[in-house]
C-alpha cells in the first residue's frame, strides 16, 4: 500500500493554490482508490447585461 502525506489546512484559497502549484497530488492522494463518475452535460448561459445611461 502506498503511503500518503497528510494535507494541511490552508488559511486562504490563494495559499492552497500556491501549495498545489508546487506539489504533486499523488504524494497526498491515493488515486488507486478513485472512482470514475459521470458528470452531467452543462450548457453555458450567456449573460445578457443591460446598461442604463
C-alpha positions as a Markdown table, in Angstrom:
| # | Residue | x | y | z |
|---|---|---|---|---|
| 1 | Unk | 0.0 | 0.0 | 0.0 |
| 2 | Unk | 1.2 | 3.4 | -0.9 |
| 3 | Unk | 1.9 | 5.8 | 2.0 |
| 4 | Unk | 0.4 | 9.3 | 1.5 |
| 5 | Unk | 1.2 | 12.5 | 3.2 |
| 6 | Unk | -1.4 | 14.4 | 5.3 |
| 7 | Unk | -2.9 | 17.5 | 3.6 |
| 8 | Unk | -2.6 | 20.5 | 5.9 |
| 9 | Unk | -5.3 | 23.1 | 6.5 |
| 10 | Unk | -5.0 | 26.3 | 4.4 |
| 11 | Unk | -5.9 | 29.7 | 5.7 |
| 12 | Unk | -6.7 | 31.1 | 2.2 |
| 13 | Unk | -7.5 | 29.7 | -1.2 |
| 14 | Unk | -4.5 | 31.6 | -2.5 |
| 15 | Unk | -2.2 | 29.7 | -0.2 |
| 16 | Unk | -3.8 | 26.5 | -1.2 |
| 17 | Unk | -3.3 | 27.3 | -4.9 |
| 18 | Unk | 0.4 | 28.1 | -4.4 |
| 19 | Unk | 0.8 | 24.8 | -2.5 |
| 20 | Unk | -0.7 | 22.7 | -5.3 |
| 21 | Unk | 1.3 | 24.5 | -7.9 |
| 22 | Unk | 4.5 | 23.3 | -6.2 |
| 23 | Unk | 3.4 | 19.8 | -5.0 |
| 24 | Unk | 2.3 | 16.7 | -6.8 |
| 25 | Unk | -1.1 | 15.4 | -5.7 |
| 26 | Unk | 0.0 | 11.8 | -6.0 |
| 27 | Unk | 2.0 | 12.2 | -2.8 |
| 28 | Unk | -1.1 | 13.3 | -0.9 |
| 29 | Unk | -3.9 | 11.4 | -2.5 |
| 30 | Unk | -4.1 | 7.6 | -3.2 |
| 31 | Unk | -5.6 | 7.7 | -6.8 |
| 32 | Unk | -5.7 | 3.9 | -6.8 |
| 33 | Unk | -9.0 | 4.1 | -4.9 |
| 34 | Unk | -10.5 | 6.8 | -7.0 |
| 35 | Unk | -13.9 | 6.1 | -8.6 |
| 36 | Unk | -15.0 | 7.3 | -12.0 |
| 37 | Unk | -18.1 | 9.4 | -12.1 |
| 38 | Unk | -20.1 | 10.7 | -14.9 |
| 39 | Unk | -20.9 | 14.4 | -14.8 |
| 40 | Unk | -24.0 | 15.8 | -16.4 |
| 41 | Unk | -23.6 | 17.9 | -19.6 |
| 42 | Unk | -23.8 | 21.5 | -18.8 |
| 43 | Unk | -24.7 | 24.5 | -21.0 |
| 44 | Unk | -23.1 | 27.9 | -20.7 |
| 45 | Unk | -25.7 | 30.6 | -20.4 |
| 46 | Unk | -24.7 | 33.9 | -21.9 |
| 47 | Unk | -25.0 | 36.8 | -19.5 |
| 48 | Unk | -27.2 | 39.5 | -21.0 |
| 49 | Unk | -26.3 | 42.7 | -19.3 |
| 50 | Unk | -28.4 | 45.8 | -19.7 |
| 51 | Unk | -26.5 | 49.1 | -19.3 |
| 52 | Unk | -28.7 | 52.1 | -18.4 |
| 53 | Unk | -27.3 | 55.5 | -19.3 |
